[in-house]
Amino acid sequence: MGVFVVSAIRRSLIRLVGRTPQGSCVILYYHSIPPDQRAAFARQLDLLLHHAKPIAVSGKVMLTSGIHNVGITFDDALENFFENAAPELRTRRIPATVFVVSEAIGKVFGSPGCLEKVMSLQQLRELPEELVTLGSHTATHPFLPAMNREDARQEFIKSRTQLEEILGRKVLLFSFPFGGFTEELVELCREAGYQTVFTTLPYLAFKIPDEFVVGRIRVDPTDWPLEYRLKLAGAYRWLPWAFALKKTILSNAVIRKIFSLKGRLAGSPAPQAIIQESQDWKQI
């Protein structure tokens, strides 16, 4: 909330001195729009139209001064996008990008207890190209940072090749499954020919027109109206810094505790407590 208020005050002050605020952009990402949440999703779209300008995130994105833009994306290409989300987007002429797991098309997909059907090839082909851009979400939806370089590279190349062959569309956009990425993985995406890659870090997007790594923020139809409004405004962009600060504080606390214990037990083998602390430190 604080970020939202400060940003609003800043924009007002800029206008008071006769200047126009810089253009801004937030990219939202959804996963599932089940039937019982379609009405809530529709209300979110109406709120978006009231407070921002919807834009497509494909191609070179140029922001206009004084305009707050919002792009909508969907990970996993679930069947309920076709059934529930696409009709609401089409009615309002709001563009969207859908990231597809190439080897999951037409299959049941997800974790135990949360299985959902992915769109069929026919459904993907029926999506209007002028409104829905299709991107890659890898071939098999792995956690990429845990893979070796060559296997990860194949996920990027195979998914793009498969999707372009079966859909007859260029596939130039990519989103990382589970939000997992590294600088090396970003470079592999660039080498694989992608134009833009999307993360799950809630930064403002397209501060430069040819931005390659673009942040997004998770949205669900069940978000509270105020929560959704803050996400639209980009007020959650402080989260990465908060997480980094928390990680630093916790890491320093663990280190201090380890050295404190070692000081009291100098000359004796490290007890299980210290070993456990060290393992915890590695996982933070």
LUMKE-541291 format. One line per field, with one value per residue (C-alpha): residue number from 1; x, z, y. Coordinates in pm, 1 decimal. Example, Ala and Ser with C-alpha at 12.3 -4.5 7.8 and 13.67 -1.06 7.14 Angstrom:
num 1|2
east 1230.0|1367.0
up 780.0|714.0
north -450.0|-106.0
END
This chain:
num 1|2|3|4|5|6|7|8|9|10|11|12|13|14|15|16|17|18|19|20|21|22|23|24|25|26|27|28|29|30|31|32|33|34|35|36|37|38|39|40|41|42|43|44|45|46|47|48|49|50|51|52|53|54|55|56|57|58|59|60|61|62|63|64|65|66|67|68|69|70|71|72|73|74|75|76|77|78|79|80|81|82|83|84|85|86|87|88|89|90|91|92|93|94|95|96|97|98|99|100|101|102|103|104|105|106|107|108|109|110|111|112|113|114|115|116|117|118|119|120|121|122|123|124|125|126|127|128|129|130|131|132|133|134|135|136|137|138|139|140|141|142|143|144|145|146|147|148|149|150|151|152|153|154|155|156|157|158|159|160|161|162|163|164|165|166|167|168|169|170|171|172|173|174|175|176|177|178|179|180|181|182|183|184|185|186|187|188|189|190|191|192|193|194|195|196|197|198|199|200|201|202|203|204|205|206|207|208|209|210|211|212|213|214|215|216|217|218|219|220|221|222|223|224|225|226|227|228|229|230|231|232|233|234|235|236|237|238|239|240|241|242|243|244|245|246|247|248|249|250|251|252|253|254|255|256|257|258|259|260|261|262|263|264|265|266|267|268|269|270|271|272|273|274|275|276|277|278|279|280|281|282|283|284
east 0.0|284.4|439.1|100.2|48.8|401.3|375.0|38.4|173.5|478.8|266.3|44.7|346.1|490.8|162.0|142.4|467.4|334.3|519.4|386.8|482.7|671.5|471.4|460.1|364.8|269.4|245.2|0.0|2.1|-278.9|-291.7|-644.4|-986.3|-1237.0|-1609.0|-1699.6|-1437.1|-1527.5|-1747.6|-1472.7|-1222.9|-1461.4|-1485.9|-1106.9|-1095.3|-1347.4|-1134.2|-828.1|-1002.0|-1100.3|-752.4|-507.5|-455.1|-435.1|-150.1|-5.6|334.9|465.7|687.8|856.1|659.8|674.6|529.2|351.8|417.0|139.8|-16.2|-19.4|-25.4|-112.6|-38.9|-210.3|-43.5|-145.1|90.1|19.8|-250.6|-522.1|-849.1|-1044.4|-862.5|-1038.5|-1372.7|-1381.3|-1105.2|-1091.3|-1460.4|-1429.4|-1109.7|-1264.1|-1573.5|-1352.2|-1088.7|-813.1|-501.0|-332.4|-36.7|-66.3|244.7|215.6|394.9|442.3|432.7|133.4|-111.6|-442.6|-323.9|-401.1|-140.6|-43.3|44.7|-146.6|-477.3|-454.0|-474.9|-625.6|-669.8|-449.4|-604.7|-618.9|-434.9|-765.5|-849.9|-508.0|-552.3|-893.9|-761.8|-771.4|-418.3|-500.6|-588.4|-397.9|-22.6|116.0|450.8|660.7|657.2|916.8|849.8|791.9|758.4|1072.1|1239.0|1510.5|1775.8|1802.3|1886.0|2222.7|2295.6|2232.3|1901.7|1779.3|1885.5|1684.9|1375.3|1398.4|1466.2|1232.8|930.7|969.2|1022.6|728.4|489.2|583.4|543.5|202.0|51.2|192.3|277.7|604.4|685.6|910.7|806.9|899.2|806.7|1001.3|813.3|785.2|957.0|1294.9|1572.5|1937.4|2153.0|2281.8|1927.8|1840.0|2136.2|2030.3|1686.7|1849.5|2059.4|1744.8|1596.7|1338.2|1250.8|1139.2|1140.3|909.4|985.3|767.6|948.0|694.6|899.5|755.5|793.0|938.0|1129.0|1329.1|1161.4|1382.9|1379.5|1461.1|1385.6|1041.9|891.1|533.3|306.7|78.6|-295.1|-591.3|-963.0|-1003.3|-779.8|-951.8|-1049.9|-798.8|-527.4|-595.5|-601.1|-259.4|-122.7|-256.0|-72.1|257.4|254.5|399.6|730.4|892.9|863.5|1194.3|1386.3|1194.5|1277.3|1643.6|1658.3|1494.3|1739.4|2034.6|1905.7|1838.0|2170.8|2362.7|2168.1|2254.9|2623.0|2638.7|2474.3|2714.6|3019.9|2873.4|2826.6|3170.2|3324.6|3166.7|3262.5|3613.3|3829.4|3542.8|3376.2|3083.3|2759.1|2449.7|2302.9|2583.8|2561.3|2187.4|2238.4|2489.8|2241.6|1970.3|2203.8|2267.1|1892.3|1809.8
up 0.0|84.7|-260.7|-421.1|-216.8|-274.3|-649.5|-669.8|-485.5|-709.4|-1025.9|-889.8|-808.2|-1156.0|-1311.8|-1077.0|-1218.3|-1571.5|-1666.2|-1784.3|-1586.2|-1769.4|-1912.9|-1703.4|-1753.6|-1537.2|-1673.0|-1495.6|-1515.6|-1446.8|-1447.4|-1414.5|-1470.3|-1355.0|-1433.2|-1084.7|-1109.9|-1457.0|-1325.4|-1088.8|-1376.4|-1586.6|-1306.1|-1293.3|-1666.6|-1625.0|-1346.6|-1569.4|-1848.1|-1601.2|-1457.2|-1734.0|-2103.0|-2202.4|-2439.9|-2622.3|-2489.2|-2819.0|-3046.1|-2949.0|-2667.1|-2665.5|-2360.8|-2399.9|-2144.8|-1887.4|-1972.5|-1738.8|-1941.3|-1837.7|-2025.7|-1950.2|-1976.0|-1891.1|-1805.8|-1891.4|-2160.2|-1959.1|-2126.6|-1904.9|-2074.0|-2395.3|-2220.7|-1966.9|-2016.2|-2395.4|-2435.2|-2174.0|-2332.9|-2679.7|-2567.4|-2435.7|-2711.9|-2455.3|-2593.1|-2405.1|-2432.9|-2350.8|-2271.3|-2384.1|-2261.6|-2600.5|-2488.5|-2257.4|-2529.3|-2487.0|-2170.9|-1801.7|-1636.9|-1288.2|-944.0|-753.1|-635.0|-877.5|-1214.7|-1501.2|-1874.1|-2121.3|-2438.3|-2734.7|-3056.0|-3220.5|-2942.2|-2968.0|-3342.8|-3295.2|-3075.5|-3273.2|-3375.0|-3368.0|-2997.8|-2851.5|-2886.2|-2813.9|-2640.1|-2508.5|-2152.3|-2228.5|-2363.0|-2033.7|-1763.0|-1558.2|-1291.0|-1522.9|-1266.1|-1156.4|-1508.2|-1678.8|-1951.0|-2249.9|-2122.1|-2046.8|-2392.7|-2548.4|-2351.0|-2508.5|-2861.3|-2868.6|-2734.5|-2978.7|-3275.6|-3184.1|-3133.4|-3458.3|-3655.8|-3518.8|-3487.8|-3796.3|-3589.6|-3495.0|-3127.2|-2994.6|-2629.4|-2334.7|-1967.0|-1704.5|-1530.1|-1154.2|-1210.3|-1196.0|-1395.6|-1386.7|-1598.5|-1786.5|-1866.1|-1989.5|-2227.9|-2351.6|-2430.2|-2624.6|-2818.6|-2890.5|-3073.8|-2828.2|-2849.8|-2488.2|-2176.2|-1877.0|-1510.9|-1199.6|-1039.6|-995.9|-1147.5|-1371.8|-1732.2|-2052.7|-1901.8|-2221.6|-2554.8|-2631.5|-2277.7|-2296.9|-1941.2|-1830.2|-1482.8|-1405.3|-1103.3|-1018.5|-1023.5|-945.1|-993.9|-618.7|-530.8|-316.1|-516.7|-328.3|-373.8|-745.8|-771.5|-606.7|-842.7|-1140.5|-1018.5|-974.5|-598.3|-536.5|-703.2|-358.7|-292.9|-453.6|-239.6|69.3|-0.7|-61.5|262.9|455.7|304.8|405.5|760.0|809.5|658.4|885.4|1188.4|1112.0|1060.8|1390.4|1572.5|1420.9|1522.5|1867.1|1919.0|1778.9|2015.0|2319.1|2201.7|2074.3|2048.2|2047.9|1747.8|1600.0|1761.4|1563.1|1629.5|1436.9|1154.1|1124.6|1129.4|846.5|642.4|708.1|596.9|264.8|199.7|272.3
north 0.0|237.0|197.3|268.7|587.6|717.5|651.0|827.3|1131.7|1139.6|1133.1|1411.2|1629.1|1576.4|1687.9|1989.7|2126.1|2085.4|1771.7|1435.7|1122.0|851.9|566.7|250.8|-111.6|-408.9|-764.1|-993.6|-1370.8|-1614.7|-1992.2|-2125.3|-1964.9|-2232.0|-2185.1|-2065.8|-1788.9|-1662.4|-1380.4|-1264.6|-1272.0|-1061.1|-803.6|-785.7|-715.5|-433.0|-287.8|-313.2|-121.3|149.4|202.7|109.7|52.4|-316.4|-395.1|-693.5|-797.9|-934.8|-732.5|-408.1|-245.2|135.2|309.1|642.5|915.4|948.7|611.1|311.2|-10.5|-364.7|-686.1|-1016.5|-1356.6|-1713.3|-1998.5|-2365.6|-2309.9|-2481.9|-2574.2|-2337.6|-2049.5|-2145.1|-2199.0|-1916.0|-1659.2|-1624.2|-1528.7|-1251.9|-1122.0|-1133.4|-940.2|-658.5|-683.0|-730.4|-903.0|-1184.6|-1419.1|-1788.8|-1993.5|-2356.0|-2669.5|-2833.2|-3198.5|-3144.4|-3035.6|-3216.6|-3392.5|-3371.8|-3157.0|-3037.7|-3168.1|-3441.2|-3302.0|-3007.3|-3180.0|-2981.5|-3038.4|-2853.8|-2714.0|-2946.7|-2871.8|-2778.6|-2532.9|-2370.2|-2331.9|-2172.1|-1892.1|-1563.8|-1468.6|-1097.8|-1122.4|-1420.0|-1466.9|-1813.6|-1855.6|-2140.9|-2274.7|-2548.3|-2897.7|-3080.1|-2807.9|-2891.2|-2678.8|-2551.5|-2444.7|-2809.0|-2929.8|-2950.2|-2696.2|-2921.8|-3062.5|-2710.5|-2594.6|-2877.2|-2771.1|-2425.2|-2543.6|-2844.6|-2656.9|-2372.3|-2604.8|-2828.4|-2538.1|-2362.9|-2684.8|-2783.9|-2436.0|-2268.1|-1960.0|-1796.8|-1857.1|-1581.8|-1549.1|-1772.0|-1798.3|-1992.7|-2278.5|-2223.3|-1889.6|-2066.3|-1900.2|-1801.3|-1569.7|-1873.3|-1988.3|-1640.1|-1652.4|-1996.9|-1851.7|-1571.6|-1823.4|-2029.4|-1730.3|-1601.2|-1234.5|-1185.5|-1403.7|-1361.8|-1422.3|-1419.1|-1124.3|-839.8|-558.5|-289.4|-403.2|-258.8|30.7|4.0|-88.2|-390.4|-534.4|-905.3|-1023.1|-901.4|-925.7|-1029.4|-1053.0|-1345.4|-1275.6|-1500.1|-1432.1|-1485.6|-1188.2|-927.1|-615.0|-396.6|-658.9|-673.2|-294.3|-274.3|-538.5|-344.6|-37.6|-221.0|-172.0|-519.0|-438.2|-400.5|-776.4|-886.6|-636.5|-747.3|-1113.1|-1026.3|-828.8|-1113.7|-1362.0|-1143.2|-1093.7|-1464.7|-1562.1|-1324.2|-1445.1|-1808.4|-1723.5|-1534.3|-1823.9|-2076.4|-1874.8|-1817.5|-2191.5|-2267.7|-2012.7|-2175.6|-2523.4|-2448.3|-2754.1|-3003.9|-3172.4|-2978.2|-3096.1|-3187.6|-2841.9|-2674.0|-2925.6|-2862.5|-2484.8|-2520.0|-2723.0|-2464.3|-2188.9|-2361.3|-2383.3|-2018.6
END
